[in-house]
Amino acid sequence: MKVLHIIPSVATVRGGPSQAVIEMVSALRSQGVDAEIATTNDNGKGLLDVPLSELTDQLAEYGHVPIRFFPRFSPNINVVREFAFSRSLTTWLWQHITEYDLVHVHAIFSYASTIAMAIARMQKVAYINTPHGQLCKWSWQQSKLRKQIYLQVIERSNLLHSQALHFTAQQELDEFDLLGLNIPNFILPHGVQIPSLIPEAPSQLRKILQIPDLCPILLFMSRIHPKKGLEYLIAALGKLTEYNFAFVIAGSGEPDYVSQIQDLLVTHGLRERTHLVGFVEGETKNLYLQGADLFALTSYSENFGIAAIESLASGTLVLITDGVAIAPMVQEQEIGYVTKLEINAITSIIQDFLEHPHIAKQKGDRAQQYIAEHYTWAKIAQRLITTYTKYAK
């Protein structure tokens, strides 16, 4: 089976979905599916330094999966640049899309995704779409009028003609249903790569960050973005400064917003115990996940919560808000803490964690086992292949 994955960007600056698509394609290929990616050279405000318009599997940072990058139109106008228009991608799709049994389109409200669905529809090629949370309540409220117009004029027809929509959690499907679009769908979570165990990870991390051995480490690892609710987490921690803990923020974001976060850390008396380490990946990322004592993601909304799943796979307990779509699973399996997006509620849970660290360790061990049994990419890819077989031409 030959499957083309379309996504506006695979740049790390775009967060979890980019990583998930690369890992998905890698897992599919390992099980015999001829899967590849077509995307743009988008890199936020900049452009990726990659070969253009040719298929390459030589890029280690993208998992050596076959990818074609096409040049993105890059004017100084932010809203136009973010749309990721690419004339050469359009031309290539017109010429080659019928060579595939199925097109798997990732994201909506972006040129690459929209044009891929439109061309597939016109050339009668089967396609499915993964919205990656863009039809969830919080995302829908951002630039709502523009999205309503876009949906009615262009995207509605694309979605209605898709073979199915792919959601990663029940919560994402429930929020989509509020739009009243009757489209076939299926729920399949993202997978996770189970990391290799790093010997003495807590000690190693404390040595690198110069944190005392008995000082608990609270980790935020995600994009530094308003959606992530980091202000709530900082305010909650600011109420607990009499406790012994270190706070690590691992991620990158727009400089102006990062500056606001730094100011908040000062305001709440946390700057001296906070380590801003920037974006981390690979073994360094695994070290932070395995070396931390609690992973916190206090988001307004997450259609899945890839970073939280990675933390659980590392054996590190998570604190997430009920806006993170894996919250019901975390609660049901008792492998983490779930809270409302409220400062006092977050404070209470972190206080409980700091006062009973042995309970967190027991839950973390159970979490690692559960994720290994249910969320590996090998298992997820098998289920996705069954779905592909159902919908492919």
Secondary structure, 3 states (H helix, E strand, C coil): CEEEEECCCCCHHHCHHHHHHHHHHHHHHHCCCEEEEEEECEECCEECCCCCCCEECCCHHHCCCCEEEECCCCCCCHHHHHCCCCHHHHHHHHHHHHHCCEEEEECCCCHHHHHHHHHHHHCCCCEEEECCCCCCHHHHHCCHHHHHHHHHHHHHHHHHCCCEEEECCHHHHHHHHCCCCCCCEEECCCCECCCCCCCCHHHHHHHHHCCCCCCCEEEEECCCCHHHCHHHHHHHHHCCCCCCCEEEEECCCCHHHHHHHHHHHHHCCCHHHEEECCCCCHHHHHHHHHHCCEEEECCCCECCCHHHHHHHHCCCEEEEECCECCHHHHHHHCCEEEECCCHHHHHHHHHHHHHCHHHHHHHHHHHHHHHHHHCEHHHHHHHHHHHHHHHCC
